[in-house]
Amino acid sequence: MRLAPPRRRSAPVLAWCCLLGLLAGCGSSAPEDSLITKAEETGTLTIGIRFGQPGLSKRTVDGRFVGFDVDVARFVATELGVSEENIRWRDVVAADRESAIRTGAVDYIVGTYSITDKRKKEVAFAGPYFDTGQSLLVRLSSDDIEGPESLNGKRLCSVTGSTSAQQVKDRFARAVELVEYPRYADCVTALLAGLVDAVTTDEAILAGYVTQNPELLKIVGEQFSEERYGVGLRKGDREGQAAVNEAIKKMIETREWRRSLQHNLGESGYRIPKPPAVTEG
């Protein structure tokens, strides 16, 4: 009977194991609760994404997971030695991201997760893997909203746990009415139904909804913030953080990063930005 060959660690993981090893050879020296150890010993990972963000992370009607964030998450898992069939995907809403990482409900999150000092007190970030900025989504027929300053007296939607809408109120339009829903898809549905006048979040997210509904929606104005998306993982897991950083760098260097963005968001007219410098950790 022919035996299956042993599973091999990917190059980034091997490199970090060798660098961090305390003994001779390349045996794993990562702590037991490290992402590296989990991937190596179980061959499986649970990854937090969003199931309803077209262009970035979406579960299709036939059960597939597609989008730029999904491609990043899958690339990282592969570099950690975990094949796609051994990934468990979990839908994590914005308000639950820190607790999902802290409790171990997910091993890492790739879900338009902006790196902030406040969040870094609770979780670690690798990356960033993408830079974008906040913008506004409105109905194609709207002609009275051209930017955040136009929102006084309007109803502005964002998701629970996000700071996007509050930033608009604090910086540009104090008389705007803020509306929250658990998911961006709910905000877009409310926008199409006329229940809100605009949706705000990062332009990359909004571009996915334009791709899905080009005859109904448009993005207006210029980006008015800077957002750096990172891969969120357990605070203190320096080995895992370093390995994920190496995976992100490899995705950029091999141009898989750009190919994925063009494939998933190109049709919206979204201008593909330059790859970010990976600086966390």
N, C-alpha and C positions, 0 to 999 in steps of 0.2 A: 504494500500500500504506500502510495506516494504521500509524503507529509507536506503540508503547506509551509512555505518559507516563513520565518519569523517576521513579525511586523517591524519595520524600520522607523526610527525616529527621523523626522525631517531635519535638514541641515541647520536651520536656526536653533532648534531645540538642542541638537547635539552641540552646537557651538557654545551655547550658554551653559549647558551641563558641564562641558569641559572647563570653561572659564571659572565656574563657581565651585567645581568639585574640590573637596577637601582631601580626597584620597587619590592615589594614582589611577589613571584610566578615566573613562567617561561614564561611570555609573552615575545615576541620578543623585544629586545632592540637594534637590529642591525640598522644602519642607513638606510634610504630609498633606497640609491643606493648600498647597500651591496648585494653580491651574495646570502647571506642567505635570505634576504628580497625578492629578485626576485624569488627564488625557492619557498618560502613559499606562497607568494601572488598570483603568476601566475601558479605555478605547471608546468612550462616549463623552459627549458634552451636551449640556442644556444651555441654549443660547436665547437670550431675551431679544426680541425684535418687536415691531409693530405689524399687525396683520392687515392693516387697512390703509397703508400709505402708498398709493400708486407711484411707480417710478423708483421708490426707495425700498419699501418692504411690504409685500402684499401676498396674501394667500389666495390663489386662484380657485375657481369653482371646482377644478379637478384636483385640488389639494397640493399643488406645487407652490413653492415659495420663490418669489422673483423680486428683483430690484437691486439697486446699488448697495444698500446696506446689507442685504442678504448675500450679495457677492463678496463683500468685505468679510462678513462673518464666516462664510464658507471657506474663503481663502485662508483666514487665520486658523480655522480648525484643521484644515488640510496640513498646514505648516506645523501644527502641533501633533500631527500623526493620526488625526481622527477623520475617517471617511464620511462622506455626505450621508450615507444611509445610517450612520451612528450618531447623527445630530438630532436632538430633540428640540424643536422650536417652541418657544413660549411667548405668547402675547403679553407684553408688559406695558401698561399705560404709564404716562409721565409721572403721575403722583406716586406710583409704586416702585419706581426704579431702584432707589437706594435700599429700601427694605428687601426687595427681591435679591439684591446682591448680598446684603448683610446676613440674611437668613440662609443663604445657599440655595434658594429656589432656582437661581440661574447661576451658571459659571461665569458668564460675562454678558454684557449687553452691547449691541450695536443697533441703536435706535434713535438717530438724530439727537444724540445725548451731548448737549453743549457742556464744555469744560468750564466750570466756574470755581472760584475759591471756596464758596460755600459748600458745594458738592464734594470738593476734594477733602473736606473734613470728615466725610463719611465713607467715601469710596476712592479707589485709585483709578487713574485714567492712563491708558496708552494712547499714543497718537500725538497730535490729531491726525485723522485720516481724511478730513475734508474741512474746508473753510467756506463759509457762506455768510449771509446777512439777512436781517429781518426785512420783510416787505409786506405788501397788501394784495389780497385777492378780492376781486369784485365781480359782479355780473357783467357780461359783455355789453349789456345795454346801459350800464351806469356811466354817466358823463359828469357827475358832480364830485367825484372822489379822485383826486390826482396824487395824493400823498397823505401822510399821517396828519398834516395840519388841516386837512379837509374833513376831519372826523367829528368835530364838535356837533353835538346833537344827533349823531349817528349811533347805530348799534354795532359794536365790534366784538367778534367772537374769537376765542382761543380755547385751548384745552385746560382742564383742571390740572394744577401743578406746574403750569408754565408761567413765566414772568413776562411773556411777549406783550399781551394786551395792557398790563399795568405799566410797562415802559412807555407805551404810546400815550397813556393818560398822563403820566408824570412829565413827559418831555414835550409833547406836542399838542394834545387836545384834552384839556381838563374836563370839558363838558361831554366827553364821549361816554356812552353807556356800555359797560362791559358785560359780556355774556359768556358763560363757560359751559362746555360739554366735555364728556370724558375723552372723546376721540375727534381728530380733525375731520374725519368723514362725517361726523355729526354736524360739525360747523359748516361744512360744505353743503350738506343737505339743507340746513337752515338758511344758508345763503341763497340757494336755488329756489327755496320756497318763499323768500322775501321776509323771513323772520329776523334776519340780521342784514346789515348793509355791507359788511366787509369781514374778512377773516385775516388775521395776522399770525404769522410765524415765519420761519426761515424760508427764503425764496426757493431753495431746493425742494422743500416739501410742497410749496404751492405750485411749482412747475409740474409736479407729477399730476396734480388735479387738472391743470390746463391741458396736459397731454390726454387725459381721460375725457375731458369735456371742452374741446377747443371752440365749439360753436356756442358755448354758454358762459365761459369764464375767461378772465384776463388778469394779468398782474399789472399794477400801476405803480408809477413812481420809481425812485431809486432805493437801493438797500440803505437802511438807516441804523444798522448795528453791525457788529462783527461777532460771528459765532464760529467756534471751533469744535467740531464733532470729535469725540473721543470714544474709545472702547472702554466701558466701565467694568471694573473687576474688583475683587475683594481688597480692601485697604490693607496695606502691609505686604502684599504679594509682589515683591520686587522682582522675583525670578519670572513669574508669569507676565508681569508688566514688560520686562525686557524682551521676552520671547515674542509677545504680541507686537511690540515696536518693530522688531526685526521682520516680522511677517508683513506689516504695513509697508515698510521700506521696500521689501521685495515686490509687493504688488505694484507699487509705483514704478520701480525700476524696470520691471518687465512689461510695462504699459498695459497690464490688465486693468489697472485703475482707470485709465482714460477710456479704454474700450468699454468698460462697464458703464461709465457715466454717459458716454455717447449713445450707447444702446438703450439705456433706460430713460434718459431725460432729453436726448437730442431733439426729438420731434417737437418739444414744447417751445423751442427757440431759446432755451436757457443757455447762456454763455458758459461754456465749460471753463472753470478757473484753473489756475496753475496748481500743481500738487503742493500740499502743505509741507513745511519742514516738521519732521517728527521730533518733538522737543520734550514730551512728558517723560518723567522718570530720570 
